[in-house]
């Protein structure tokens, strides 16, 4: 049985068990409440394992690529003090060269642009609209650099796991349950729709079918944040053999530009998500 069929079968069994009327197991010969719970638990566990297997397959494939690029249309909710949700959109172009080169260009909906670069020795952010920039000495791998930003500086970067050595390591650690939702067409790609639950977030991911199991789309719901905001991304134009010379990751500050701390730069970027 193929992996897709295993997932479909597990999903069907779980659906039957979860929608069966109360006491159905007692009515069956030899059935009892404990056996019903055990069967439901076993089906959910099998379904979660099958969905995680597809997620791991995608992560392993991407981890095997020495360099790659993609474009992403992303968006996020900003929950205002009055509870209203405002949606903001961005276009991103990412270029990765393992183990220590990363470039991410971001075009915001209001026309602002900024480019993040990491060359294995320095983190830089160019903010041309503010006539400012960031330059922070930080040597190491992409993983070490993103750990510094996300863990040490506590700056959220929703897509950072896709730049890591293997995004499955971070994703699977907190998974409580998961299941295969259905097949879906995104653009011209046939994708597997998976849904997972973690303690703090729920996330859905769509993974391309076939011999290039790359992410097609992503939705994250922050369950414990006020208003349960979401972040979403649609991935396009995956290139597994892009041009990735050293100069694409290096940064020279513009003359006359103000040097900001990385925290100040993040605040500049976040300003437009607050209601005026």
Rosetta silent file (secondary structure, phi, psi, omega in degrees, C-alpha in Angstrom):
SEQUENCE: XXXXXXXXXXXXXXXXXXXXXXXXXXXXXXXXXXXXXXXXXXXXXXXXXXXXXXXXXXXXXXXXXXXXXXXXXXXXXXXXXXXXXXXXXXXXXXXXXXXXXXXXXXXXXXXXXXXXXXXXXXXXXXXXXXXXXXXXXXXXXXXXXXXXXXXXXXXXXXXXXXXXXXXXXXXXXXXXXXXXXXXXXXXXXXXXXXXXXXXXXXXXXXXXXXXXXXXXXXXXXXXXXXXXXXXXXXXXXXXXXXXXXXXXXXXXXXXXXXXXXXXXXXXXXXXXXXXX
SCORE:     score description
SCORE:     0.000 S_00000001
   1 L     0.000  131.834 -179.788    0.000    0.000    0.000 S_00000001
   2 L   -71.802  163.396 -179.445    1.397    3.422   -0.955 S_00000001
   3 H   -59.788  -41.344 -179.757    1.884    6.147    1.637 S_00000001
   4 H   -62.613  -41.081  178.996   -1.028    8.183    0.217 S_00000001
   5 H   -68.261  -37.132  176.837   -3.367    5.191    0.434 S_00000001
   6 H   -61.306  -43.095  179.142   -2.228    4.459    3.983 S_00000001
   7 H   -64.409  -44.160  179.677   -3.032    8.028    4.964 S_00000001
   8 H   -61.311  -42.956 -179.194   -6.427    7.894    3.236 S_00000001
   9 H   -64.476  -42.950  179.029   -7.286    4.616    4.984 S_00000001
  10 H   -63.997  -39.011  178.395   -6.258    5.955    8.385 S_00000001
  11 H   -62.881  -43.153 -179.821   -8.323    9.103    7.800 S_00000001
  12 H   -63.093  -45.055  179.812  -11.389    7.037    6.906 S_00000001
  13 H   -62.214  -44.377  179.243  -11.053    4.846   10.001 S_00000001
  14 H   -61.302  -43.534 -179.983  -10.636    7.888   12.243 S_00000001
  15 H   -61.407  -42.384  179.676  -13.692    9.585   10.711 S_00000001
  16 H   -63.368  -44.721 -177.709  -15.836    6.489   11.277 S_00000001
  17 H   -66.669  -39.565 -176.346  -14.707    6.138   14.881 S_00000001
  18 H   -77.039  -18.438 -178.951  -15.155    9.797   15.724 S_00000001
  19 H  -107.064    0.124  179.869  -18.645   10.024   14.211 S_00000001
  20 L   -67.274  145.421 -177.837  -20.039    6.705   15.467 S_00000001
  21 L   -67.711  152.537  178.386  -23.039    7.073   17.820 S_00000001
  22 L   -56.086  137.314  176.817  -22.485    6.722   21.585 S_00000001
  23 L    83.420    2.852 -176.829  -22.596    3.106   22.757 S_00000001
  24 H   -62.080  -34.584 -178.863  -22.026    1.593   19.312 S_00000001
  25 H   -69.566  -34.377  179.209  -19.197   -0.526   20.654 S_00000001
  26 H   -66.649  -29.927 -178.336  -21.375   -1.862   23.487 S_00000001
  27 H   -76.054  -21.983 -179.345  -23.971   -2.973   20.981 S_00000001
  28 L   -82.149  149.442  179.225  -21.407   -4.979   19.049 S_00000001
  29 L   -56.928  125.131  177.220  -20.484   -8.491   20.223 S_00000001
  30 L    76.166    4.270 -177.128  -17.667   -8.203   22.730 S_00000001
  31 L   -82.005  147.371  173.182  -17.643   -4.398   22.450 S_00000001
  32 L  -150.963  169.971 -174.971  -17.075   -2.135   25.449 S_00000001
  33 H   -61.029  -40.526 -177.206  -16.211    1.483   26.132 S_00000001
  34 H   -67.153  -36.955  179.193  -12.538    0.821   26.719 S_00000001
  35 H   -69.473  -33.521  176.642  -12.119   -1.052   23.441 S_00000001
  36 H   -64.440  -45.722  179.611  -13.848    1.815   21.591 S_00000001
  37 H   -63.803  -40.386  179.385  -11.457    4.338   23.127 S_00000001
  38 H   -63.736  -41.287  179.915   -8.479    2.160   22.338 S_00000001
  39 H   -65.919  -40.983  178.670   -9.581    1.774   18.724 S_00000001
  40 H   -64.113  -46.295  179.035  -10.110    5.533   18.368 S_00000001
  41 H   -60.812  -42.807 -179.260   -6.751    6.309   19.943 S_00000001
  42 H   -63.837  -40.036 -179.918   -5.004    3.751   17.742 S_00000001
  43 H   -66.872  -42.429  178.897   -6.582    5.186   14.596 S_00000001
  44 H   -63.598  -42.770  179.349   -5.626    8.755   15.537 S_00000001
  45 H   -63.589  -41.166  178.955   -2.057    7.689   16.301 S_00000001
  46 H   -65.776  -39.737  179.435   -1.799    5.825   12.994 S_00000001
  47 H   -65.620  -42.777  178.177   -3.205    8.801   11.121 S_00000001
  48 H   -61.578  -44.142 -179.111   -0.781   11.186   12.844 S_00000001
  49 H   -62.796  -40.019 -179.532    2.174    8.914   12.040 S_00000001
  50 H   -68.147  -40.418  178.548    1.186    8.694    8.364 S_00000001
  51 H   -67.061  -40.060  178.069    0.756   12.475    8.057 S_00000001
  52 H   -64.671  -31.977  178.409    4.092   13.048    9.810 S_00000001
  53 H   -63.285  -39.256  176.540    5.734   10.636    7.358 S_00000001
  54 H   -67.737  -39.904  177.947    4.703   12.874    4.455 S_00000001
  55 H   -62.572  -43.451  179.935    5.938   15.937    6.325 S_00000001
  56 H   -65.971  -38.477  177.929    9.275   14.249    7.004 S_00000001
  57 H   -59.460  -43.169  178.047    9.582   13.182    3.371 S_00000001
  58 H   -64.046  -45.555 -178.367    9.217   16.804    2.277 S_00000001
  59 H   -63.879  -41.585  179.684   11.719   18.036    4.868 S_00000001
  60 H   -64.206  -39.072  178.930   14.292   15.376    3.939 S_00000001
  61 H   -63.231  -46.494 -179.543   13.992   16.263    0.255 S_00000001
  62 H   -67.433  -37.086 -179.657   14.555   19.961    0.920 S_00000001
  63 H   -63.485  -26.755 -178.404   17.373   19.206    3.369 S_00000001
  64 L   -79.148   -8.175 -177.591   19.214   17.310    0.617 S_00000001
  65 L   -87.822  121.337 -179.969   19.354   20.406   -1.617 S_00000001
  66 L   -68.364  -25.631  176.003   22.676   22.301   -1.306 S_00000001
  67 E  -153.875  153.248  178.101   21.012   25.468   -2.590 S_00000001
  68 E  -165.648  163.835  174.404   17.522   26.568   -3.558 S_00000001
  69 E  -141.753  159.394  174.910   15.300   29.583   -4.029 S_00000001
  70 E  -158.003  162.747  169.940   11.587   30.256   -3.928 S_00000001
  71 E  -113.032  149.979 -179.893    9.079   33.062   -3.978 S_00000001
  72 E  -142.807  135.083  169.942    6.282   33.335   -1.444 S_00000001
  73 E   -97.369  117.221 -174.362    3.171   35.421   -1.108 S_00000001
  74 E  -120.488  161.270  177.612    2.662   35.794    2.632 S_00000001
  75 E  -156.935  159.994 -179.668    0.142   37.439    4.906 S_00000001
  76 E  -153.528  153.716  174.276   -0.633   37.816    8.579 S_00000001
  77 E   -87.094  138.225  167.322   -3.316   39.078   10.935 S_00000001
  78 E  -116.064  112.184 -177.465   -2.623   42.011   13.206 S_00000001
  79 E   -85.281  119.033 -177.343   -5.171   41.976   16.014 S_00000001
  80 L   -79.837  169.016 -176.352   -5.928   45.533   17.119 S_00000001
  81 L   -61.316  -27.842  179.237   -6.694   46.639   20.672 S_00000001
  82 L   -87.469    5.295  178.249  -10.423   46.638   19.883 S_00000001
  83 L    91.815   -7.620  179.994  -10.243   43.023   18.660 S_00000001
  84 L   -72.253  140.957  177.052  -10.481   43.838   14.964 S_00000001
  85 E   -94.712  128.038  171.723   -8.291   41.809   12.615 S_00000001
  86 E  -113.163  135.748 -178.643   -6.278   43.649    9.967 S_00000001
  87 E  -103.216  134.211  179.014   -4.598   41.627    7.201 S_00000001
  88 E  -125.920  141.061 -174.718   -1.212   42.602    5.780 S_00000001
  89 E  -121.103  149.919  178.100    0.469   41.047    2.752 S_00000001
  90 E  -143.253  152.616  170.123    4.064   40.707    1.606 S_00000001
  91 E  -111.453  134.031 -177.728    5.948   39.166   -1.296 S_00000001
  92 E  -126.064  145.690  171.611    9.210   37.412   -0.486 S_00000001
  93 E  -125.289  118.756 -176.438   12.090   36.051   -2.544 S_00000001
  94 E  -114.090  140.143  176.449   14.372   33.682   -0.657 S_00000001
  95 E  -131.781  124.914 -177.784   17.773   32.331   -1.691 S_00000001
  96 E  -123.276  132.316  170.098   19.553   29.684    0.387 S_00000001
  97 E  -130.520  110.989 -176.152   23.044   28.282   -0.022 S_00000001
  98 L   -71.806  148.322    4.555   23.932   25.786    2.653 S_00000001
  99 L   -98.681   -2.334 -167.394   25.330   25.856    5.207 S_00000001
 100 L  -144.004   35.380  176.195   25.736   29.597    5.847 S_00000001
 101 E  -132.895  129.883  179.405   24.264   31.842    3.161 S_00000001
 102 E  -148.198  137.482  175.299   20.754   33.317    3.190 S_00000001
 103 E  -138.779  129.887  177.544   19.084   36.225    1.391 S_00000001
 104 E  -133.538  115.818  176.257   15.419   37.224    1.749 S_00000001
 105 E   -97.587  132.275 -178.407   13.946   40.159   -0.176 S_00000001
 106 E  -124.016  127.181  173.605   10.600   41.461    1.100 S_00000001
 107 E  -113.017  115.977  179.982    8.184   43.753   -0.734 S_00000001
 108 E   -85.838  160.300 -176.300    5.377   44.977    1.487 S_00000001
 109 L   -62.494  -26.671 -178.896    1.931   45.895    0.190 S_00000001
 110 L   -85.597    3.532  177.577    2.506   49.592    0.981 S_00000001
 111 L    98.988  -12.592  177.261    5.585   49.671   -1.258 S_00000001
 112 L   -67.032  148.089  179.477    8.238   49.424    1.466 S_00000001
 113 E  -132.495  149.242  169.891   11.122   47.048    0.762 S_00000001
 114 E  -153.931  148.335 -177.969   13.830   45.471    2.874 S_00000001
 115 E  -124.123  125.764  176.945   16.474   42.847    2.220 S_00000001
 116 E   -99.186  133.101  178.040   17.862   40.465    4.813 S_00000001
 117 E  -133.319  145.181  171.727   21.297   38.970    4.172 S_00000001
 118 E  -139.371  123.699 -176.042   23.508   36.502    6.021 S_00000001
 119 L  -112.803   18.102 -178.520   26.970   35.668    4.677 S_00000001
 120 L    89.635  -12.148 -179.164   28.179   33.355    7.429 S_00000001
 121 L  -129.174  -25.581 -173.695   29.830   36.237    9.282 S_00000001
 122 E  -145.443  140.855  169.625   27.291   39.058    9.417 S_00000001
 123 E   -97.129  130.254  176.649   23.546   39.636    9.580 S_00000001
 124 E  -135.765  146.914  174.893   22.433   42.674    7.616 S_00000001
 125 E  -133.302  121.556  179.243   19.081   44.284    6.877 S_00000001
 126 E   -96.393  123.873 -179.826   18.808   47.026    4.278 S_00000001
 127 E  -119.733   76.159 -174.930   15.917   49.483    4.858 S_00000001
 128 H   -62.142  -32.545 -179.982   16.095   51.858    1.878 S_00000001
 129 H   -67.145  -22.714  179.172   12.731   53.463    2.632 S_00000001
 130 H  -104.129    1.006 -174.022   14.041   54.545    6.028 S_00000001
 131 L    50.618   48.914 -175.763   17.561   55.349    4.765 S_00000001
 132 E  -145.418  168.650  179.265   18.767   52.912    7.421 S_00000001
 133 E  -158.158  166.134  174.159   20.355   49.512    7.823 S_00000001
 134 E  -121.391  140.434  172.572   21.348   46.831   10.309 S_00000001
 135 E  -143.281  113.456 -177.357   24.749   45.154   10.506 S_00000001
 136 E  -125.507  125.187  176.955   25.370   42.587   13.259 S_00000001
 137 E   -70.080  122.138  178.447   28.469   40.424   13.512 S_00000001
 138 L  -157.463  109.466  179.554   27.310   36.812   13.765 S_00000001
 139 L   -96.801  158.893  177.754   29.293   33.871   12.458 S_00000001
 140 L   132.038 -163.388 -179.510   28.034   30.321   12.015 S_00000001
 141 L   -90.170  172.890  174.928   25.470   28.364   10.042 S_00000001
 142 H   -59.636  -41.742  179.232   21.979   29.378    8.996 S_00000001
 143 H   -59.326  -45.789 -178.982   20.629   27.290   11.886 S_00000001
 144 H   -66.254  -37.414  179.108   22.840   29.086   14.410 S_00000001
 145 H   -66.668  -45.688 -179.081   21.926   32.472   12.983 S_00000001
 146 H   -69.943  -32.732  174.583   18.158   31.836   13.100 S_00000001
 147 H   -61.118  -39.320  179.227   18.427   30.387   16.623 S_00000001
 148 H   -63.050  -44.755 -177.938   20.076   33.659   17.647 S_00000001
 149 H   -71.017  -46.965 -173.984   17.269   35.755   16.135 S_00000001
 150 H   -78.874  -44.449 -174.935   14.328   33.598   17.215 S_00000001
 151 H   -89.223  -48.955 -176.176   15.533   32.256   20.580 S_00000001
 152 H   -75.756  -47.064 -178.998   18.030   34.811   21.878 S_00000001
 153 L   -88.195  -11.994  179.468   16.438   37.995   20.515 S_00000001
 154 L    56.935   43.012  176.013   12.893   36.545   20.658 S_00000001
 155 L  -104.393  116.634 -177.266   12.014   37.947   17.240 S_00000001
 156 L   -69.084  134.639  175.923    9.418   35.736   15.464 S_00000001
 157 L  -134.340   89.995 -170.757   10.316   34.615   11.942 S_00000001
 158 L   -55.640  -31.151 -176.945    7.478   32.306   10.771 S_00000001
 159 L   -94.738    5.707 -170.375    9.311   30.886    7.728 S_00000001
 160 H   -63.595  -29.156 -179.578   12.683   30.350    9.399 S_00000001
 161 H   -63.059  -28.550 -179.485   12.275   26.571    9.700 S_00000001
 162 H   -74.171  -13.973  175.461   12.235   26.270    5.899 S_00000001
 163 H   -91.940  -10.668 -172.991   15.733   27.762    5.790 S_00000001
 164 L   -75.582  174.217 -179.125   17.046   25.328    8.415 S_00000001
 165 L   -64.550  -29.623  175.420   19.035   22.146    7.855 S_00000001
 166 L  -163.044  109.170 -173.246   15.810   20.114    8.235 S_00000001
 167 H   -70.095  -15.486  179.999   12.447   21.730    9.059 S_00000001
 168 H   -66.958  -33.655 -177.247   10.957   18.430   10.272 S_00000001
 169 H   -57.323  -43.815  179.792   13.109   18.486   13.422 S_00000001
 170 H   -77.058  -39.354 -175.121   11.387   21.604   14.720 S_00000001
 171 H   -67.707  -44.369 -172.347    7.909   20.793   13.392 S_00000001
 172 H   -75.357  -22.707 -174.104    7.536   17.260   14.731 S_00000001
 173 H   -59.051  -36.705 -176.117    8.816   17.999   18.239 S_00000001
 174 L  -105.249    8.420 -176.089    5.608   19.678   19.364 S_00000001
 175 E   -71.663  125.385  176.143    3.021   17.778   17.307 S_00000001
 176 E   -92.311  -41.166  178.185    0.154   16.445   19.434 S_00000001
 177 E  -157.410  163.968  178.409   -1.920   15.086   16.549 S_00000001
 178 E  -164.161  161.117  177.405   -2.225   15.323   12.797 S_00000001
 179 E  -158.142  161.976  177.099   -4.149   13.977    9.865 S_00000001
 180 E   -86.202  120.245 -176.361   -4.400   13.931    6.090 S_00000001
 181 E   -82.515  -56.647 -177.231   -7.193   16.297    5.036 S_00000001
 182 E  -179.667  174.016  168.215   -7.452   15.735    1.281 S_00000001
 183 E   -83.867  150.123 -178.316   -5.751   16.262   -2.044 S_00000001
 184 E  -148.110  148.523  175.333   -5.833   19.838   -3.331 S_00000001
 185 E  -102.295  121.648  177.625   -4.805   21.741   -6.436 S_00000001
 186 E  -120.220  112.951 -171.220   -2.759   24.879   -5.791 S_00000001
 187 L    63.567 -120.993  177.537   -1.939   26.691   -9.001 S_00000001
 188 L  -106.742   10.790 -175.620   -0.915   23.888  -11.335 S_00000001
 189 E  -104.679  136.431  173.354    0.384   21.638   -8.567 S_00000001
 190 E   -88.228  125.757 -171.112   -1.376   18.654   -7.049 S_00000001
 191 E  -128.632  156.081  171.950   -0.752   18.763   -3.304 S_00000001
 192 E   -95.848  126.495 -179.274   -1.373   16.788   -0.127 S_00000001
 193 E   -96.796  116.706 -179.512   -3.200   18.828    2.525 S_00000001
 194 E  -117.082  146.265  177.942   -2.020   17.996    6.056 S_00000001
 195 E  -129.937  134.690 -177.814   -3.232   19.439    9.364 S_00000001
 196 E  -133.088  152.249  175.619   -1.365   19.287   12.679 S_00000001
 197 E  -119.073  134.119  169.892   -1.957   20.438   16.237 S_00000001
 198 E  -120.381  176.588 -177.626    0.713   21.635   18.648 S_00000001
 199 L   -63.087  -47.642 -174.246    0.308   23.060   22.145 S_00000001
 200 L   -96.199  -24.933 -176.368    0.563   26.717   21.124 S_00000001
 201 E  -136.466  154.894  162.693   -0.289   26.596   17.415 S_00000001
 202 E  -106.149  143.566  173.223   -2.239   24.684   14.803 S_00000001
 203 E  -140.860  145.501  174.815   -0.675   24.505   11.370 S_00000001
 204 E  -116.910  141.373  177.719   -1.721   23.282    7.965 S_00000001
 205 E  -139.033  139.288  176.899    0.723   22.535    5.183 S_00000001
 206 E  -109.190  126.081 -175.021    0.190   21.570    1.571 S_00000001
 207 E  -119.967  131.999 -176.176    2.984   19.428    0.039 S_00000001
 208 E   -63.119  136.705  176.800    3.434   18.812   -3.662 S_00000001
 209 L   -77.024  153.443  174.763    2.758   15.279   -4.878 S_00000001
 210 L   106.236 -158.907 -173.453    5.405   13.452   -6.907 S_00000001
 211 L   -86.240    2.646  174.280    9.191   13.364   -6.928 S_00000001
 212 L  -126.401   75.202 -174.853    9.545   17.012   -5.742 S_00000001
 213 L   -77.128   66.523 -177.292    7.628   17.021   -2.429 S_00000001
 214 L   -93.760  151.551  177.449    8.109   20.729   -1.803 S_00000001
 215 E   -59.437  136.352  176.251    5.814   22.929    0.311 S_00000001
 216 E  -102.232  -38.697 -176.878    2.981   24.531   -1.669 S_00000001
 217 E  -159.674  161.994 -176.996    1.272   26.501    1.076 S_00000001
 218 E  -149.333  139.226  171.823    1.227   27.018    4.841 S_00000001
 219 E  -134.954  127.003  177.249   -1.242   28.359    7.426 S_00000001
 220 E  -116.729  130.586  175.061   -0.321   28.863   11.096 S_00000001
 221 E  -112.243  121.041 -178.959   -2.922   29.688   13.757 S_00000001
 222 E   -89.308   93.081 -169.001   -1.543   31.119   17.001 S_00000001
 223 L   -65.666  -32.256 -174.368   -4.085   29.648   19.395 S_00000001
 224 L   -95.743   -2.506  176.553   -2.842   31.280   22.594 S_00000001
 225 L   -84.708  151.320 -179.252   -2.369   34.772   21.180 S_00000001
 226 L   -57.265  125.776  178.810   -5.161   37.317   21.613 S_00000001
 227 L    81.501   -0.649 -179.215   -7.684   36.897   18.815 S_00000001
 228 L    46.928   62.561 -179.833   -5.936   33.754   17.498 S_00000001
 229 L   -67.665  161.455  179.755   -4.240   35.496   14.543 S_00000001
 230 E  -121.418  154.317  170.268   -3.032   33.563   11.515 S_00000001
 231 E  -124.983  138.184 -178.744    0.028   33.638    9.286 S_00000001
 232 E  -140.010  154.241 -179.517   -0.152   32.180    5.804 S_00000001
 233 E  -149.479  141.871  171.808    2.183   31.648    2.863 S_00000001
 234 E  -120.360  123.330 -175.567    1.931   30.332   -0.668 S_00000001
 235 E   -94.987  135.108  179.145    5.199   29.086   -2.164 S_00000001
 236 E  -138.488  165.912  170.602    5.941   29.435   -5.874 S_00000001
 237 E    53.260   46.990  173.578    8.820   29.200   -8.343 S_00000001
 238 E   -63.806  131.460  177.973   10.971   26.699   -6.469 S_00000001
 239 E  -129.837  119.374 -176.954   14.422   26.546   -8.101 S_00000001
 240 L   -96.289    5.124  176.028   16.838   23.846   -6.955 S_00000001
 241 L  -143.143   55.447 -177.677   19.784   25.123   -8.975 S_00000001
 242 L   -78.925  163.405  169.981   19.746   28.934   -8.639 S_00000001
 243 L   -72.576  129.737 -174.935   22.708   31.263   -9.074 S_00000001
 244 L  -145.969   58.565  178.283   24.047   31.840   -5.566 S_00000001
 245 L   -73.112  160.674 -176.491   27.392   33.648   -5.705 S_00000001
 246 H   -55.835  -37.980 -175.335   28.965   35.209   -2.624 S_00000001
 247 H   -61.967  -25.632 -179.849   28.137   38.759   -3.713 S_00000001
 248 H   -69.090  -16.405 -177.384   24.396   38.045   -3.468 S_00000001
 249 H  -109.936   -4.103 -178.791   24.775   37.611    0.296 S_00000001
 250 L   -91.751  155.245 -176.003   27.206   40.458    0.999 S_00000001
 251 L  -138.315  132.399  172.978   26.143   43.942    2.073 S_00000001
 252 L  -117.622  121.307 -176.912   27.793   47.360    1.870 S_00000001
 253 L   -61.245  137.994  175.158   25.999   50.119    3.830 S_00000001
 254 L   -65.266  146.843  177.959   24.750   53.039    1.723 S_00000001
 255 L   -64.188  133.331  177.155   26.523   56.329    2.333 S_00000001
 256 L    83.622   -4.878 -179.596   24.671   58.498    4.815 S_00000001
 257 L   -76.378  147.536 -179.794   22.330   55.715    5.983 S_00000001
 258 E   -83.933  134.482  176.585   21.620   55.403    9.697 S_00000001
 259 E   -88.748  124.452 -178.991   22.784   52.245   11.435 S_00000001
 260 E  -109.815  158.133  168.440   20.058   50.715   13.616 S_00000001
 261 L   -72.738  160.251 -178.196   20.060   47.925   16.168 S_00000001
 262 H   -65.304  -33.638  177.869   18.284   44.791   14.976 S_00000001
 263 H   -67.065  -40.750  179.021   15.476   45.382   17.491 S_00000001
 264 H   -64.287  -38.563  179.003   14.971   48.933   16.248 S_00000001
 265 H   -64.759  -40.707  178.647   14.844   47.685   12.661 S_00000001
 266 H   -63.193  -39.763  178.051   12.187   45.114   13.544 S_00000001
 267 H   -64.331  -37.203  175.912   10.125   47.849   15.182 S_00000001
 268 H   -60.939  -42.098 -178.501   10.425   49.940   11.997 S_00000001
 269 H   -69.026  -34.629 -176.067    9.130   46.976    9.990 S_00000001
 270 H   -80.086  -18.975 -171.747    6.263   46.323   12.438 S_00000001
 271 H   -51.897  -39.869 -174.801    5.038   49.926   12.647 S_00000001
 272 H   -72.787   -6.433  179.461    2.668   49.618    9.703 S_00000001
 273 H   -93.341    5.502  178.504    0.785   46.747   11.353 S_00000001
 274 L  -106.686  138.668 -179.635   -0.541   49.014   14.106 S_00000001
 275 L   -65.084  137.037 -179.974   -3.720   51.008   13.716 S_00000001
 276 L   -82.609    0.000    0.000   -3.120   54.741   13.422 S_00000001
